[in-house]
Amino acid sequence: MDVPQIDIRPLRTEQELRACVALQRETWGDAFTDVVPPSILKVSQRIGGVAAGAFDEDDHLLGFVYGLTGVEGKAGRIVHWSDMLAVRPEARNLGLGRRLKEYQRRVVGELGAAVIYWTYDPLVARNAHLNFNVFGVRVTEYVQEMYGQTESLLHRGIGTDRFVVEWPVPDAEVNRRLIETHAAATNRQLLEAPILNAGSGKR
């Protein structure tokens, strides 16, 4: 598949909105009760939210990103919450997740948003790599049972404890964070820090 031929744009038609709902169920399971329906996907776009998809040359939905824009605190800072991101298994490793996130950041930046929040499972190492080393996020909070008990097969049996991370919208701030993150890999003081619970098998 030729990545440059993939078009990332807002979900527009009823067919595209329903394809997004179908992909949600494919990703999180048919019993998942937190599916965002077409009506909410559509309404969210009218008030600054992002409901966008990655489409191939045949207009087949390969992935999507969804989030809500709101106002944080008494100061009235505009922020965005990235709620869902999914890519079909056959379209993974093409960089679509990153492109969808970058599209989202560009859109909310035009609205004046200062930061994008989302959560990730601290038990999934590949997500930590993507979030810190690729995007340049910072952890702001650890929340126990962020989403409670869900019916998703992905959540069953391990709970939904989550890190809440923040991703700055301005390019300069993202670049600064990535420089700091990558520099940490060569920081001698950090590299010599003791490792706890390194998997020695001792209890």
Residue, then its C-alpha position, 0 to 999 in steps of 0.5 A: m500500500d502506498v502511504p502517500q495515496i492515503d487521504i486524511r480528512p474529516l468523516r463526511t458522509e453517513q457511510e463514512l460515519r457508520a464505517c467509523v462505528a464499525l471499526q470501533r466495534e472491530t477494535w474493541g469488540d462487539a460487546f463494547t458499550d462506549v461506542v461513539p455513534p454517528s450522531i455524536l461524531k457528526v455533532s462533535q465536528r460542529i463544535g470544534g471536535v475532531a472526527a477524521g479518517a484515513f482513507d485509501e484510494d478507494d475511499h476505504l476507511l483504514g483508521f480514524v481519530y476522534g476527540l472533543t474540544g473544550v475549556e479547561g479551568k477558570a482561566g478558560r484555556i482551550v484544550h482537546w481530549s483525544d478519545m479514540l484512535a484505531v487503525r485496521p490490522e492490515a494497515r498498521n506499521l504504515g505510520l497512520g496513527r502518527r499521521l492521524k494524531e498530527y492531523q488532529r493537532r493541526v486542526v485543534g491548533e487552528l482553533g487556538a487549543a494549547v494542549i491535547y490530552w489522552t490516556y494510555d495503558p501503562l502496561v503497554a510498552r509500545n504505547a509508552h514508546l510512541n507517546f514519549n519518544v515519537f510524540g513528546v508527551r508528558v504524564t500529568e496524572y495516574v488514574q485508577e479505573m479511568y473508564g471503570q469496568t468495560e465490556s471490551l475484550l481489550h480491557r477484560g481482566i486487567g482493569t482500566d488504570r491509565f496515565v493521562v498525558e498532555w501533548p503541546v499543540p505548538d510545534a516549537e514546544v513539541n520539538r523542545r520536548l522531543i529534544e529533551t526526551h532523546a537527550a535523556a537516552t545519552n544522559r549518563q546520570l540517568l543511564e546509571a540510575p538503579i533499576l527496580n524490579a528488573g525481572s530477576g525472578k526473586r520474590 
